[in-house]
Amino acid sequence: MSQLETSDENFDLALIIEIADGSDEFLVESIEMFLQQSPEQMGVIHGAILAQDFTLVASAAHKFKANLGFFGMTTSQENMLQIEKLAKAGAGINEIIEKYNEVNAALEPSLAKLHKIMAEKQALL
């Protein structure tokens, strides 16, 4: 698989590929877990934003930003950090919504690409 296929402007799999150390099985399992958990985590954050539950927003954003880092989603990771900080301060709901929407917009096409990468790697197992 070429470098172009494992990265774009929203993600870079270099770190997770390095951690996998040549194991396609590990890579597939990691991508699969990320694909399952990301919509769930975004849903928790979205629900907490709607409820203006700043404690839950901060907690969920904190948890999700680490996962984004493993998949080289640095811009989305930074947005989650900002969401976490704003929520801890208990203010900035409009900015929180804006940052959430930016993450969501970047995440959707990335998840589709990760599905393709996972399928290619699964075919090699």
C-alpha positions in Angstrom: 0.0 0.0 0.0 1.4 3.4 -0.9 1.9 6.3 1.5 -0.8 8.3 -0.5 -3.4 5.6 0.3 -2.6 5.7 4.1 -2.8 9.5 4.5 -4.6 12.6 3.3 -5.2 16.1 4.7 -7.3 14.7 7.5 -5.3 11.6 8.7 -2.0 9.8 8.6 -1.7 6.2 9.5 2.1 6.4 9.9 2.0 6.0 13.8 -0.4 3.1 13.9 1.5 1.4 11.0 4.7 1.8 13.1 3.0 0.4 16.2 1.6 -2.5 14.1 5.2 -3.4 13.2 4.3 -5.2 10.0 1.2 -7.0 11.5 -1.7 -6.5 9.1 -3.9 -8.3 11.7 -3.1 -5.6 14.3 -3.7 -2.8 11.8 -7.1 -4.3 10.8 -8.1 -4.7 14.4 -7.0 -1.2 15.3 -8.9 0.4 12.4 -11.9 -1.7 13.0 -12.0 -0.6 16.7 -11.6 3.0 15.6 -14.4 2.7 13.1 -16.7 1.3 15.7 -15.8 3.7 18.5 -15.6 7.0 16.6 -19.3 7.3 15.8 -20.2 6.3 19.3 -17.8 8.8 20.8 -19.0 11.6 18.5 -22.6 10.7 19.5 -21.8 11.0 23.2 -20.2 14.4 22.6 -23.1 15.5 20.4 -25.6 14.5 23.0 -23.7 16.2 25.8 -23.4 19.4 23.7 -27.2 19.4 23.1 -27.8 18.9 26.9 -25.1 21.5 27.6 -23.5 18.9 30.0 -20.1 20.5 30.0 -18.6 17.9 32.3 -19.5 15.1 29.9 -18.4 17.1 26.9 -15.0 17.6 28.4 -14.6 14.0 29.5 -15.7 12.6 26.1 -13.6 15.0 24.2 -10.6 14.1 26.3 -11.1 10.4 25.7 -11.6 10.8 22.0 -8.6 13.1 21.3 -6.1 10.3 22.1 -7.7 8.0 19.6 -7.5 10.7 17.0 -3.8 11.1 17.7 -3.1 7.4 16.9 -4.7 7.9 13.5 -2.7 11.1 12.7 -5.8 13.2 12.8 -3.9 16.2 14.3 -6.4 18.9 13.3 -9.3 17.0 14.7 -7.2 16.2 17.8 -6.5 19.9 18.3 -10.2 20.7 17.9 -11.1 18.1 20.5 -8.5 19.7 22.9 -10.2 23.0 22.3 -13.6 21.5 23.0 -12.3 19.9 26.2 -10.8 23.2 27.4 -14.0 25.2 26.5 -16.2 22.7 28.2 -14.0 22.6 31.4 -14.4 26.4 31.5 -18.2 25.9 31.2 -18.6 28.4 28.4 -18.3 28.9 24.7 -21.1 26.6 23.5 -21.1 28.2 20.0 -17.4 27.6 19.7 -17.8 24.1 21.0 -20.4 23.4 18.3 -18.2 25.0 15.6 -15.2 22.8 16.6 -17.4 19.7 16.9 -18.7 20.3 13.3 -15.2 20.7 12.0 -14.2 17.3 13.5 -17.4 15.7 12.2 -16.7 17.1 8.6 -13.2 15.8 8.6 -14.1 12.5 10.2 -16.8 11.3 7.8 -14.6 11.0 4.7 -11.7 9.7 6.7 -13.9 6.9 8.1 -14.9 5.9 4.5 -11.2 5.8 3.5 -10.3 3.7 6.6 -13.0 1.2 5.7 -11.3 0.8 2.3 -7.8 0.5 3.9 -9.2 -2.1 6.3 -10.8 -4.1 3.6 -7.5 -4.1 1.6 -5.5 -5.3 4.6 -8.2 -7.9 5.5 -7.8 -9.4 2.0 -4.1 -10.0 2.8 -4.8 -12.0 5.9 
